[in-house]
Amino acid sequence: MKKNVKKNRLYTFCKLVTITGILGIVTISVCLAQAPLKKGYAPLNELRLYYEIHGQGKPLVLIHGGLGCIELFDPILKNLAATRQVIAVDLQAHGRTADINRPLSYEAMADDIAGLLEYLRIPTADLMGFSVGGGVVQQVAIRHPQMVNKLVVLSAPYRHAGWYPEIRQGQAQMAQAAEALKSTPLYGLYASLAPRKEDWTVLCTKLAEFLKKDYDWSKAVAAIRKPVLLIAGDADAIPPAHLTEFFGLLGGGKQDGGWDGAGVPVSSLALLPGATHYNVISSPTLVPIVTAFLDKQAGQRK
């Protein structure tokens, strides 16, 4: 019985990843049509972090989720780059960035982003991260607050238990799913970009170890003073109740905003209707909400 349950969970996980992979394959032509103004590798000790720069204006760093790459943002990259300088990255062991002899961790990847900004001589930037990338941007704000203007946390919790239980179970089984995932479009995209496509199994194993580790950043998140936009689908991989808790840590949901808006917090919360973890980036309401938040003049929390 337990064996069948594990197989069902693995099947469900593979199916969900396949959906995500199809999204990337379908939209890849958009990215190809939107050639970057600049691309290259930032030398960060052993790591050579791949990045692309699209558009001009105020800098916005985009950080993808687990098993993803820059192409994950194809549905929104062109629109975001129309009014700002978008810096998109492939995290350690993802996309065009080769793996190194280092475990995956939110903290290390956050330091990589800080190192990239230093390399590009960008003192401060807005940051937007999806899923695992949403955890990375939280850690950038915690570890390198002086480099952050505003944060957009898309479909990511502030603690490990914030994921639905079945999502945590699927994440922990990613290593067992590595071979099965080779039949999905997501692996096809990885194999077309990765410096060493044979590292796929290593990536899945490292991700499984990384994603099953417990964490709770509630105290550190509550200390963030920069404006934060929390976004998720109303059928996402994290329950809306967790987003409400998250918003409360950031000073939101404490009082009525008032007729003059004096009680409106500097951070914001948005639930996108009919959106899941696997199509939220394609939601037509995502870019307008993000750009309105980034364009808004806002101070810091007191």
C-alpha positions as CSV (number, residue, x, y, z in Angstrom):
1,M,0.0,0.0,0.0
2,K,2.8,2.5,1.0
3,K,4.6,1.6,-2.2
4,N,1.6,2.5,-4.3
5,V,1.2,5.8,-2.5
6,K,4.8,6.7,-3.2
7,K,4.4,5.7,-6.9
8,N,1.2,7.9,-7.1
9,R,3.0,10.8,-5.5
10,L,6.0,10.4,-7.9
11,Y,3.6,10.2,-10.8
12,T,1.8,13.4,-9.7
13,F,5.1,15.2,-9.3
14,C,6.3,14.2,-12.7
15,K,3.0,15.2,-14.3
16,L,3.2,18.7,-12.6
17,V,6.8,19.2,-13.7
18,T,5.8,18.1,-17.2
19,I,3.2,20.9,-17.3
20,T,5.8,23.4,-16.2
21,G,8.2,22.1,-18.9
22,I,5.6,22.4,-21.6
23,L,5.1,26.0,-20.5
24,G,8.8,26.7,-21.1
25,I,8.9,24.9,-24.5
26,V,5.8,26.6,-25.8
27,T,7.1,30.1,-24.9
28,I,10.7,29.7,-25.7
29,S,10.2,31.4,-29.1
30,V,9.2,34.6,-27.3
31,C,12.6,34.7,-25.6
32,L,14.4,34.1,-28.8
33,A,12.6,37.0,-30.4
34,Q,13.6,39.2,-27.4
35,A,17.4,39.1,-27.7
36,P,19.3,40.4,-24.6
37,L,21.2,43.6,-24.8
38,K,24.0,41.9,-23.0
39,K,24.8,38.4,-21.7
40,G,27.7,36.7,-20.0
41,Y,29.1,34.9,-17.0
42,A,29.9,36.6,-13.7
43,P,33.0,35.0,-12.1
44,L,32.0,34.4,-8.4
45,N,34.8,32.3,-6.9
46,E,34.3,28.8,-8.4
47,L,30.9,29.6,-9.9
48,R,30.4,31.2,-13.3
49,L,26.9,32.6,-13.0
50,Y,25.1,33.1,-16.3
51,Y,23.1,36.3,-16.7
52,E,21.2,38.3,-19.4
53,I,20.3,42.0,-19.5
54,H,17.1,43.1,-21.3
55,G,15.8,46.6,-21.6
56,Q,16.9,49.8,-19.9
57,G,15.9,51.7,-16.8
58,K,15.7,50.9,-13.1
59,P,17.3,47.4,-12.5
60,L,15.1,44.4,-11.8
61,V,16.6,41.0,-11.1
62,L,14.5,37.9,-12.1
63,I,15.2,34.6,-10.4
64,H,13.6,31.4,-11.5
65,G,12.4,28.3,-9.6
66,G,13.8,24.8,-9.1
67,L,14.6,22.9,-12.3
68,G,13.9,26.2,-14.2
69,C,16.0,28.7,-16.1
70,I,15.7,32.2,-17.6
71,E,13.2,30.9,-20.2
72,L,10.7,30.4,-17.4
73,F,10.0,34.1,-17.6
74,D,9.4,34.2,-21.3
75,P,5.7,35.1,-20.9
76,I,6.6,38.3,-19.0
77,L,10.2,39.2,-19.8
78,K,9.4,41.4,-22.8
79,N,6.8,43.5,-21.0
80,L,8.9,44.0,-17.9
81,A,11.9,45.0,-20.0
82,A,9.8,47.6,-21.8
83,T,10.2,50.0,-18.9
84,R,13.2,48.7,-16.9
85,Q,16.6,47.0,-17.0
86,V,15.8,43.3,-16.4
87,I,18.7,41.2,-15.2
88,A,17.8,37.5,-15.5
89,V,20.0,34.7,-14.1
90,D,20.4,31.0,-14.3
91,L,21.1,29.8,-10.7
92,Q,23.8,27.3,-9.7
93,A,23.4,24.0,-11.7
94,H,20.4,25.4,-13.7
95,G,20.2,26.5,-17.3
96,R,23.6,27.6,-18.6
97,T,25.2,27.9,-15.2
98,A,27.3,24.8,-14.5
99,D,27.2,23.1,-11.1
100,I,30.1,23.4,-8.6
101,N,31.1,21.4,-5.6
102,R,28.7,23.1,-3.2
103,P,25.3,22.1,-1.9
104,L,22.3,24.1,-3.0
105,S,21.1,26.5,-0.4
106,Y,19.0,29.7,-0.3
107,E,21.8,31.5,1.5
108,A,24.5,30.6,-1.0
109,M,22.3,31.5,-4.0
110,A,21.4,34.8,-2.4
111,D,25.1,35.6,-2.0
112,D,25.5,34.7,-5.7
113,I,22.9,37.3,-6.6
114,A,24.7,39.9,-4.4
115,G,28.0,39.0,-6.1
116,L,26.4,39.4,-9.5
117,L,25.2,42.9,-8.6
118,E,28.6,43.8,-7.4
119,Y,30.2,42.5,-10.6
120,L,27.7,44.5,-12.7
121,R,28.4,47.6,-10.5
122,I,24.7,47.9,-9.6
123,P,24.5,49.1,-6.0
124,T,20.8,48.5,-5.5
125,A,18.0,46.8,-7.4
126,D,14.5,45.5,-7.3
127,L,14.3,41.7,-7.0
128,M,11.6,39.3,-8.2
129,G,11.8,35.5,-7.5
130,F,9.5,32.7,-8.3
131,S,9.1,29.5,-6.1
132,V,12.7,28.7,-5.1
133,G,13.7,32.0,-6.5
134,G,11.2,33.6,-4.1
135,G,13.1,32.1,-1.2
136,V,16.4,33.4,-2.7
137,V,15.1,37.0,-2.9
138,Q,14.0,36.8,0.7
139,Q,17.5,35.7,1.7
140,V,19.0,38.6,-0.4
141,A,16.9,41.0,1.6
142,I,17.9,39.3,4.9
143,R,21.6,39.0,4.2
144,H,22.2,42.0,1.9
145,P,19.5,44.5,2.7
146,Q,21.6,47.5,1.5
147,M,21.3,46.1,-2.1
148,V,17.5,45.8,-2.2
149,N,15.0,48.5,-3.2
150,K,11.8,46.4,-3.4
151,L,11.0,42.6,-3.4
152,V,8.5,40.7,-5.4
153,V,8.0,37.2,-3.8
154,L,6.0,35.0,-6.3
155,S,4.6,31.7,-5.1
156,A,7.1,31.1,-2.3
157,P,6.6,30.6,1.5
158,Y,8.7,32.1,4.4
159,R,9.0,28.7,6.1
160,H,9.2,25.1,4.9
161,A,5.9,24.1,6.3
162,G,4.3,26.8,4.2
163,W,4.2,24.4,1.2
164,Y,1.3,22.0,1.0
165,P,2.2,18.6,2.5
166,E,1.9,16.9,-0.9
167,I,4.3,19.4,-2.4
168,R,6.9,18.8,0.3
169,Q,6.6,15.1,-0.3
170,G,7.1,15.5,-4.0
171,Q,10.1,17.7,-3.5
172,A,11.7,15.1,-1.3
173,Q,11.3,12.5,-4.0
174,M,12.9,14.5,-6.8
175,A,16.0,12.3,-6.9
176,Q,13.9,9.2,-7.5
177,A,12.1,11.1,-10.3
178,A,15.2,12.1,-12.1
179,E,15.1,9.3,-14.7
180,A,11.4,9.6,-15.3
181,L,11.7,13.3,-15.8
182,K,14.0,12.7,-18.8
183,S,10.9,12.0,-20.8
184,T,9.5,15.5,-20.1
185,P,9.9,18.7,-22.1
186,L,11.6,20.3,-19.1
187,Y,14.5,17.9,-19.4
188,G,14.7,18.6,-23.1
189,L,15.1,22.3,-22.3
190,Y,17.7,21.6,-19.7
191,A,19.7,19.4,-22.0
192,S,19.7,22.1,-24.7
193,L,21.1,24.7,-22.4
194,A,23.2,23.0,-19.7
195,P,27.0,22.9,-20.1
196,R,26.9,19.2,-19.0
197,K,23.5,17.6,-19.6
198,E,24.8,14.5,-17.8
199,D,24.5,16.6,-14.5
200,W,20.7,16.3,-14.6
201,T,20.7,13.5,-12.0
202,V,23.1,15.4,-9.8
203,L,20.8,18.5,-10.0
204,C,17.7,16.4,-9.1
205,T,19.6,14.8,-6.2
206,K,20.9,18.1,-4.9
207,L,17.5,19.7,-5.2
208,A,15.8,16.9,-3.2
209,E,18.3,17.3,-0.4
210,F,18.0,21.1,-0.5
211,L,14.2,21.3,-0.7
212,K,13.5,18.8,2.2
213,K,15.5,20.9,4.7
214,D,13.4,22.6,7.3
215,Y,13.6,26.4,7.7
216,D,11.6,29.2,9.3
217,W,12.6,32.8,8.5
218,S,9.7,34.4,10.4
219,K,11.9,36.5,12.7
220,A,14.2,37.6,9.8
221,V,11.3,38.3,7.5
222,A,9.6,40.4,10.2
223,A,12.8,42.6,10.3
224,I,12.7,43.4,6.5
225,R,11.9,47.1,6.2
226,K,11.8,47.3,2.4
227,P,8.5,47.1,0.5
228,V,7.5,43.6,-0.4
229,L,4.9,42.4,-2.9
230,L,3.6,38.9,-2.1
231,I,1.9,37.2,-5.1
232,A,0.5,33.7,-5.5
233,G,-2.3,32.0,-7.4
234,D,-5.4,31.2,-5.4
235,A,-4.8,27.5,-6.3
236,D,-1.0,27.6,-5.8
237,A,1.4,25.2,-4.0
238,I,1.1,27.3,-0.8
239,P,-2.3,27.9,0.9
240,P,-3.7,31.5,0.9
241,A,-3.7,31.3,4.8
242,H,0.1,31.2,4.7
243,L,0.3,34.3,2.5
244,T,-1.9,36.1,5.0
245,E,0.5,35.1,7.8
246,F,3.5,36.2,5.6
247,F,1.8,39.6,4.9
248,G,1.2,40.0,8.7
249,L,5.0,39.6,9.3
250,L,5.6,42.4,6.9
251,G,3.3,44.7,8.7
252,G,0.2,44.1,6.6
253,G,-3.4,43.3,7.6
254,K,-3.1,45.2,10.9
255,Q,-5.7,47.9,10.4
256,D,-8.1,49.6,8.0
257,G,-6.3,51.6,5.4
258,G,-8.4,54.7,6.1
259,W,-10.2,57.0,3.7
260,D,-7.0,58.8,2.9
261,G,-4.9,55.7,2.7
262,A,-2.8,56.7,5.7
263,G,-3.1,53.1,7.1
264,V,-2.0,51.3,3.9
265,P,1.2,49.3,4.6
266,V,4.3,49.7,2.4
267,S,4.0,46.0,1.5
268,S,1.3,44.4,-0.6
269,L,-0.5,41.1,-1.1
270,A,-2.2,39.8,-4.3
271,L,-3.9,36.5,-5.0
272,L,-4.4,35.8,-8.7
273,P,-7.7,34.2,-9.5
274,G,-7.6,30.8,-11.2
275,A,-3.8,30.6,-11.1
276,T,-1.7,27.6,-10.0
277,H,2.0,27.2,-9.3
278,Y,2.3,26.0,-12.9
279,N,0.7,28.8,-14.8
280,V,0.9,31.8,-12.5
281,I,3.7,33.4,-14.6
282,S,1.3,33.3,-17.6
283,S,-1.5,35.1,-15.7
284,P,-2.5,38.2,-17.6
285,T,-2.9,40.1,-14.2
286,L,0.7,39.4,-13.1
287,V,2.7,42.1,-15.0
288,P,0.2,44.9,-14.3
289,I,0.3,44.2,-10.6
290,V,4.1,43.9,-10.5
291,T,4.8,47.0,-12.5
292,A,2.3,49.1,-10.4
293,F,4.0,48.0,-7.2
294,L,7.5,48.7,-8.6
295,D,6.5,52.1,-10.0
296,K,4.8,53.2,-6.8
297,Q,6.6,55.6,-4.6
298,A,6.9,54.0,-1.2
299,G,9.0,54.4,1.9
300,Q,10.2,51.8,4.3
301,R,8.5,50.2,7.3
302,K,9.2,52.0,10.5
